[in-house]
Amino acid sequence: MERIGIVSDTHGLYDEKLARLFEGVSLILHAGDVGASQVLTRLTELAPVRAVAGNNDTDPWAKELPAARVERVGKVAVLVIHELGRPEEPNVKVQFLLQAEDPRVIVSGHSHKGELVAHEGRLYVNPGGAGKKRFKLLRSAAVLEVGAKQLRARLHSLESDALEQVAEATLPLP
């Protein structure tokens, strides 16, 4: 089983609790609005990092980040994009990428609202915002487990040291 750390919307803040949550992961995916290159540097101390640019990543260092990317975790294709729309109605860019790449997992951010949804044979993972608290939304991050027969995503609160699991979704693999 391979464990992947998933984070988004850090907006320049590296939360020290991520080191515990992502302990033992083989890869970290950042779904944009990184906010500062130092966040990626700190995450890279935990595991290799693959990030995409968010709508607020406009500084010169962020020009190296792609708008979207597909990572392979074992036999599973994982699409990473900042803005999804909704799993039931993805935006046009995502619809194109779903057809072109046929990913089993879609990682997105932007909304700052953590959500795990299994829909039409795909697992949609929005880890929520890991940066400063926004409105009344829970600060969170996620861990994806890729096994031979199933995918499991778990959403964890960053609001306290307990890293409480607040949601879980699974998807069987063919």
C-alpha positions as CSV (number, residue, x, y, z in Angstrom):
1,M,0.0,0.0,0.0
2,E,1.3,3.4,-1.0
3,R,0.4,6.5,1.1
4,I,0.2,10.0,-0.6
5,G,-0.1,13.3,1.3
6,I,-2.5,15.8,-0.2
7,V,-2.6,19.5,0.6
8,S,-4.0,22.7,-0.9
9,D,-4.5,26.4,-0.4
10,T,-1.6,26.9,2.0
11,H,-1.4,30.6,1.0
12,G,2.2,30.8,2.3
13,L,1.6,29.0,5.6
14,Y,3.4,25.8,6.4
15,D,1.6,24.0,9.2
16,E,4.0,22.0,11.3
17,K,1.3,19.4,11.9
18,L,1.7,18.3,8.3
19,A,5.0,16.6,9.2
20,R,3.1,14.2,11.5
21,L,0.2,13.7,9.2
22,F,2.4,13.0,6.2
23,E,4.9,10.8,8.1
24,G,5.8,7.8,5.8
25,V,4.1,9.1,2.6
26,S,6.0,8.5,-0.6
27,L,4.7,11.6,-2.4
28,I,3.0,14.9,-1.6
29,L,0.5,16.5,-4.0
30,H,-0.2,20.2,-3.6
31,A,-3.3,21.4,-5.5
32,G,-2.4,25.0,-5.7
33,D,-2.5,28.4,-4.0
34,V,0.9,27.5,-2.5
35,G,1.6,31.2,-1.7
36,A,5.3,30.9,-1.1
37,S,8.1,28.7,-2.4
38,Q,9.2,28.1,1.2
39,V,6.0,26.0,1.7
40,L,7.2,23.6,-1.1
41,T,10.7,23.6,0.3
42,R,9.4,22.5,3.7
43,L,7.1,19.9,2.2
44,T,10.0,18.5,0.2
45,E,11.8,17.7,3.5
46,L,9.0,15.2,4.1
47,A,8.7,13.5,0.6
48,P,8.9,14.4,-3.1
49,V,6.4,17.1,-3.9
50,R,4.3,17.6,-7.1
51,A,2.4,20.9,-7.2
52,V,0.2,22.9,-9.6
53,A,-0.4,26.6,-9.7
54,G,-3.5,28.1,-8.1
55,N,-5.2,31.3,-9.1
56,N,-3.2,33.2,-6.5
57,D,0.2,31.8,-7.4
58,T,1.4,34.7,-9.5
59,D,4.9,35.4,-8.2
60,P,7.9,34.6,-10.5
61,W,8.8,31.4,-8.6
62,A,5.3,30.0,-9.4
63,K,5.6,30.3,-13.1
64,E,7.4,26.9,-13.0
65,L,4.2,25.3,-11.7
66,P,1.9,23.7,-14.3
67,A,-1.8,24.4,-14.4
68,A,-2.5,20.7,-14.1
69,R,-0.6,17.5,-13.9
70,V,-1.1,13.7,-14.0
71,E,0.9,11.6,-11.6
72,R,1.0,7.8,-11.7
73,V,0.9,6.0,-8.3
74,G,1.4,2.4,-9.2
75,K,-1.2,1.7,-11.9
76,V,-3.5,4.6,-10.8
77,A,-3.6,7.9,-12.7
78,V,-4.1,10.9,-10.4
79,L,-5.1,14.3,-11.9
80,V,-4.0,17.3,-9.9
81,I,-5.8,20.6,-10.7
82,H,-6.6,23.7,-8.6
83,E,-10.2,24.5,-9.7
84,L,-12.5,21.5,-10.3
85,G,-16.1,22.9,-10.2
86,R,-18.0,20.0,-8.7
87,P,-17.5,16.2,-9.1
88,E,-21.0,16.0,-10.7
89,E,-20.3,19.0,-13.0
90,P,-16.5,19.6,-13.5
91,N,-15.5,22.7,-15.4
92,V,-14.7,22.5,-19.1
93,K,-10.9,22.2,-18.6
94,V,-11.4,19.3,-16.2
95,Q,-13.9,17.6,-18.5
96,F,-11.2,17.7,-21.2
97,L,-8.5,16.3,-18.9
98,L,-10.9,13.5,-17.7
99,Q,-11.5,12.4,-21.2
100,A,-7.8,12.7,-22.3
101,E,-6.2,11.2,-19.2
102,D,-8.9,9.0,-17.7
103,P,-7.7,9.4,-14.1
104,R,-9.0,7.3,-11.3
105,V,-8.3,10.1,-8.7
106,I,-8.9,13.8,-9.1
107,V,-7.2,16.1,-6.6
108,S,-8.3,19.7,-6.4
109,G,-8.4,22.7,-4.1
110,H,-9.6,26.3,-4.4
111,S,-12.8,26.1,-2.3
112,H,-11.0,25.7,1.0
113,K,-13.7,23.1,1.9
114,G,-12.4,19.6,2.4
115,E,-14.5,17.0,0.5
116,L,-14.1,13.4,-0.5
117,V,-16.5,12.0,-3.1
118,A,-16.6,8.7,-5.0
119,H,-18.5,9.5,-8.2
120,E,-18.8,7.5,-11.5
121,G,-15.8,5.3,-10.8
122,R,-13.5,8.1,-9.7
123,L,-12.4,9.4,-6.3
124,Y,-12.5,13.2,-6.0
125,V,-10.2,14.5,-3.2
126,N,-10.3,18.2,-2.1
127,P,-8.1,18.4,1.0
128,G,-9.5,21.7,2.0
129,G,-7.4,24.7,3.0
130,A,-4.2,24.2,5.0
131,G,-3.4,27.9,5.3
132,K,-4.8,30.4,7.7
133,K,-8.4,29.8,8.7
134,R,-10.9,31.2,6.3
135,F,-14.5,32.0,7.3
136,K,-15.8,29.1,9.4
137,L,-14.2,26.4,7.1
138,L,-12.2,23.6,8.8
139,R,-8.4,23.8,8.1
140,S,-7.5,20.3,6.8
141,A,-5.3,18.0,4.7
142,A,-5.8,14.5,3.3
143,V,-3.9,11.2,3.0
144,L,-4.6,8.9,0.0
145,E,-3.9,5.2,0.3
146,V,-3.4,3.3,-2.9
147,G,-3.8,-0.4,-2.5
148,A,-4.0,-3.3,-5.0
149,K,-7.8,-3.5,-4.8
150,Q,-8.9,-0.2,-3.4
151,L,-8.3,3.5,-3.0
152,R,-9.0,5.1,0.4
153,A,-8.8,8.9,1.2
154,R,-9.0,10.3,4.7
155,L,-9.5,13.9,5.5
156,H,-7.9,15.2,8.7
157,S,-8.5,18.4,10.7
158,L,-5.5,20.7,11.2
159,E,-7.4,22.6,13.8
160,S,-5.9,20.7,16.8
161,D,-2.8,18.6,17.5
162,A,-5.0,15.4,17.4
163,L,-5.2,15.5,13.6
164,E,-8.7,14.1,13.9
165,Q,-10.1,12.2,10.9
166,V,-13.2,14.0,9.8
167,A,-14.1,12.1,6.6
168,E,-13.3,9.0,4.6
169,A,-14.1,7.7,1.2
170,T,-13.1,4.5,-0.6
171,L,-13.2,3.3,-4.2
172,P,-12.7,-0.3,-5.3
173,L,-10.2,-0.8,-8.1
174,P,-11.0,-3.1,-11.0
